Amino acid sequence: MIADFAARAVELPVDYEHQADSDLKERSGPVPAAGWIKDLKADERGLWGRVEWTAQARDLISQKAYRYLSPAFFYSKVGREITRLKGAGLVHKPALHLQALASEESDMDQETTLLARLVAFLKLPEGTTEEEVFAKLDELGRGIEETDAAAQRLESELADLQVIASQPDPARFVPIEVVKDLMQSRGRDLSERARERAETKVADALRSGHITPAMKDWATALCASDEASFAAFVTNHPPMWGHIVQPSGASAFPPETSRKTTGSDAEQAVCSQLGLKPDALET
């Protein structure tokens, strides 16, 4: 505690009835100091403080208005060890056992608890000092800065890639609209060719008697969508009226060796009925 007092180099207050330790809402006004602890020392009897009293406090003490001094200490909840002298108060009932103040959480407790929580959060070994904790925090801070810088570089590179993607090389890439138009045009060409082939095959089937004129539209649609099915139909259904249109091999004209009629009574009767000359008939 003496080393802590010397390191802080701040005189500690002595007030009246520990008013400085009460809640701010409970205070009715300023908290005057009765004196200031200017120096500390220790011997086999305990801890001693050299106090510079105010004139008012000196009068009250001389008049025995206040007769006792009650010190206030900070302590650590972890080890329940006194760590710092906070000050003292002129009181009517001394409380040297610290029971009243020891039951309250102090600023020192908050500092100790925060340090312990940081050590646990950073997964540092027990007994890590405050300087080591701050060094670790600085290291993490530098890591975060480096990560932010890397993220910014990545974001910039991504933006560049987006620009490149929005302006593709025309020598290597074709716009999707052109590809769609090309595919649609090719589809129309294939459809038209299929239709033409279907019409040709249906016309052949119609001439050969495999289908009737009433079946033409149906046959055309089937052949255009599935040529194999139409071909199977033609193969499995021989022409019903094919013999009618089959070539006979006979000539439409009489042979050169035809002869004149003999002019019999029957022939003359036929010629008379047909209005022909008697010698018009040929065999």
Secondary structure, 3 states (H helix, E strand, C coil): CHHHHHHHCCCEEEEECCHHHCCHHHCCCCCCCCEEEEEEEEECCEEEEEEEECHHHHHHHHCCCCCEEEEEEEEECCCCEEEEEEEEEEECCCCCCCHHHHCCCCHHHHHHHHHHHHHHHCCCCCCCCHHHHHHHHHHHHHHHHHHHHHHHHHHHHHHHHHHHHHCCCCCCCCCHHHHHHHHHHHHHHHHHHHHHHHHHHHHHHHHHCCCCHHHHHHHHHHHHHCHHHHHHHHHHCCCCCHHHHCCCCCCCCCCCCCCECCCCHHHHHHHHHHCCCCCCCEC
